[in-house]
Structure formats: structure tokens, C-alpha cells
């Protein structure tokens, strides 16, 4: 039986050729810390943690030739691969996805004793694969790999992960029901909807009905500083800096 608790947004995964591709931006410049990682066959995840309890996962090919990460890199290049939500009951998540007509790509044990499922990135309108993992006691290897940098940069916090979606109101309703999200802010024309979770994570949905969909950017702010308003940032009312990162747009709000 799954432990009690509410679902939450856990991390965004970025496909890279090797973990070290993301160290300069995420660790050296933004003060991220090693959470854990290791090889799991077709993929090898490395999770970098930040204040605010959202992680950025660097996803490199694993020990299997022609695994799904290798195929993704060959097809799409470096960039966002999936969004992960931790849920207490996987069957509930699947039921809500089915209710909204979102294709579920199977509930299976990619990692033993850790049930998970996926929602199709294109048919869902999110443009990025959605992963739901049922709560488990499994955790990644906490030992940093050789060559992991020691950062002296100030620690930053993830303000939000922004995703352009084809059907913004339906996407928000789905995540509210399936992942215990709450709507924290909506613009008057519904061009953006900010979702939040009890642990402090935020996902910013942007209207992508007129073009490309998928993860748009990750916004950070200095730990201890007030979190910026997405509306002010998008309108240009908050100064920000772009940080060079592999296949990913990182916005640092000042």
C-alpha cells in the first residue's frame, strides 16, 4: 500500500550527452547540489537539487546501446525530455489521465519496486513527456560522481518551470486533479496559469495553442529573496539574465 501524502511536482529532466554538460550552469553558476544518480540500463539520471524542492535531472545514455536516451538525442538533440510527478496512487493518476482522454503509455516497472507510467507528449498537448511515479522507498545513489564540481556560487531556488501547452485550461485542470496542484495565479486572458504544490514547487503553464509546445524555460531566483511574479517577469518588469545551458533556456531573475 502506498504511504499517505499528496502528489507533487518533483523534477524536469534534460537529455544530455554526458552529465558534465550541465555542471557549469546548474552547479558552478546556480549553486545546485548533488542529490543522486546512476545508471539504470537505457538511461543514467543525475539529479541536481536546489532550494524550493525542485530538482533538475541530467539524463544521459545508460549502459545499453541504442537506448531511448540515445534515440532521443539523435532525433531531437539536447533538451527537455520529461516532467516527473510523484503520486501516492498510480491508479488514480491513470484514471484522471483517461478521464481527460490523455494517452497513457503503460504502467510498468522500469525500476524494480517503483511503479510508473507516462503520458504521451504530443497527444497530451504538453509537448513534453509526463512521468508519474508512485511513492516508494527507493532513492538514487547519494555519492557524487568523480569530477562533480564544488560550487562557491550563492544557492539559487527554482522559481518555476514554464511549459507551453496546446490547451492551457484543460492542462491545468488535469494537473489539479491528477497531481494535487492548486491554481495560484491566472492572467486575465488566461495566457498563463501558475500551478503550485504544498512543497513549494511551481509550474507555469503558457498558452502554446498558436505554435510550438513543450518546456519553455526554467526560472531561478536567489535563495532567500522573494520569488518574482511570473506576470512581471514575462512583461519585462523584472530584470533577468539568461544562463547558457545545454538545450535549455534558464532565466535568472534579479
Secondary structure, DSSP 8 states (H G I E B T S, - for coil): ---S---EEEEEEEE-SSGGGGHIIIIIIT--EEEEEEE-SSEEEEEEE-BTS-EEEEEEE-SSTT-HHHHHHHHH-SEEEEEEEEES-HHHHHHHHHHTT--EEEEEEEETTEEEEEE-TTTTSSSSEEEEEE--S---B-S--TT-----S--EEEEEEEEEESSHHHHHHHHHHHH--EEEEE-TT-SEEEEE-TTS-EEEEEE-TTS--EEEEEEEEETTS----HHHHHTT-S-EEEEEETTEEEEEE-
